[in-house]
Amino acid sequence: MAKFMNIVRCKVKSSSREEYLKKIDEMPKFDGQISAKYVETKPNEFFMIGEWNSEDDIATARPKMIAFLDTLRHTLEELSSDLGVTDPHSGTVVIEK
């Protein structure tokens, strides 16, 4: 079975940076999640890269991920009226080196 990845972009309010990072650091891995990495690409702009055993695992974890995001929404800036506070993408790993 192919691994599955999700990538989520968000921008954190400057005043909420420490709260955001503390909550992210304390978040446990979800069932079926292999790893989660958080990358700061610009000041207060983060990409979360999650690796999963399967697409089914991420689908099962989605309600818990949304519930966790709900605890962080107040720390995030709106990216756009279409996206809201996150820009999520996911898909199957096609090449791994």
C-alpha positions in Angstrom: 0.0 0.0 0.0 1.4 3.4 -0.9 2.1 6.0 1.7 0.0 9.1 1.7 1.1 12.7 2.5 -0.7 15.9 3.4 0.7 19.4 3.2 -1.0 22.3 4.9 0.0 26.0 4.7 -0.9 28.6 7.3 0.1 32.0 8.6 0.3 32.6 12.3 -0.5 36.0 13.8 2.7 37.5 15.2 1.1 37.9 18.6 0.1 34.2 18.7 3.4 32.7 17.4 4.5 31.2 20.8 1.0 29.8 21.6 0.8 28.2 18.1 4.2 26.6 18.4 3.5 25.3 21.9 0.2 23.7 20.9 1.8 22.2 17.8 4.7 20.8 19.9 2.3 19.2 22.4 0.0 17.7 19.7 0.3 13.9 19.7 0.5 12.0 16.4 -2.8 10.8 15.1 -3.5 7.1 14.5 -2.0 6.0 11.2 0.3 9.0 11.1 4.0 8.2 10.5 5.4 11.7 11.0 4.6 15.4 11.0 7.1 18.1 10.3 6.5 21.8 10.5 8.6 24.1 8.3 8.7 27.9 8.6 9.2 29.2 5.1 8.8 32.9 5.9 8.3 34.7 9.2 5.2 33.2 10.7 4.3 31.2 7.6 4.3 27.4 8.2 3.9 24.3 6.2 2.9 21.1 8.0 4.0 18.0 6.1 2.3 14.8 7.4 3.2 11.3 6.3 0.5 8.6 6.7 0.3 4.8 6.2 -2.6 5.2 3.8 -5.3 7.5 2.5 -7.8 5.7 4.7 -5.8 6.6 7.8 -5.8 10.3 7.1 -9.6 10.1 6.3 -10.2 8.4 9.6 -8.1 11.0 11.4 -9.7 14.0 9.6 -12.4 14.8 12.3 -9.7 14.8 15.0 -7.4 17.0 12.9 -10.2 19.5 12.4 -11.0 19.5 16.1 -7.4 20.2 16.8 -7.3 23.0 14.2 -10.4 24.5 15.9 -8.2 25.0 19.0 -5.7 27.0 16.8 -8.0 29.0 14.5 -7.7 32.1 16.7 -3.9 32.1 16.3 -4.1 32.0 12.4 -4.5 34.7 9.8 -7.0 34.3 7.0 -5.1 33.3 3.8 -8.1 34.3 1.6 -11.9 34.3 1.7 -11.9 31.1 -0.4 -9.3 29.2 1.7 -10.0 30.4 5.2 -7.0 29.9 7.5 -5.4 26.9 5.9 -4.4 25.8 2.4 -4.5 21.9 2.6 -3.3 19.5 -0.1 -2.9 15.7 0.0 -1.9 12.8 -2.2 -0.2 9.5 -2.7 3.6 9.3 -2.6 4.7 8.4 -6.2 8.5 8.5 -5.7 10.4 8.2 -2.4 14.2 8.3 -2.2 
